[in-house]
């Protein structure tokens, strides 16, 4: 069975930025290649495109549209907000004092028996039970 990975915007955005000092870029690219090779399945809450588009426009306004076209061309499997996903997200928010935006990726991973893949160290520090969380710096398909 193929592993389900829910990468948050902190991971997706690493694919767009060319900076050599971008932490864990190699791991992000390894993850992208694993998905392109069919070794993992990506599942995302629909929120992803709004988060990624916002950051791209803030950081790279000249190329934001072209980069979003590439991201949208990937045709990721997207999750609609359901009552169950909302409930799990709100539970995570309350338990860990995190935002809805961050928790919804985590909730999606929990619901679909997968893993949240994140480069967001602040989020990782708040999570006391990282059972469904993989830090990008620890990503290893092997």
C-alpha positions, 0 to 999 in steps of 0.5 A: 500500500502506498503511504499517504503524505500530507505536505503542508505549505512549508514543504510545497514552497520549497519546490518553488524557491531556488535559494541555496540557503533554503533549509531541507530543499534536498529533502523537499525535492526528494519527496516531490520525486517520490510522489512523481515516481508513484512511491507516495500519495499526496493528499491536501486540504483545498486550503493549500493553494491559497496559502501557497499563492499568498506566499508566492505573491509576497516573495516572488511577485514576478513569477508567482503566476507561473509558479502557481500554474506549475503547482495547479498543474500537479492536480493534487488529490484535494480534500473537501472540508467535512464535518469530521475533518473540521472536528479533528482540526478543531480538536488539534487546535484546542489541544496544541494551541495552533491555527486552523490553517496548520491543524487542517493538514495534520487532521487530514493526515490523521483521518487518512492514516497518513503523515503530515510532512512539515518544515514548520519547526514551531508547529512541531514544537507545539505538538506533544504527540507527533505520531502522524507528523514527519519533519521535513529534515527527517524525511527519508523514503528508504 
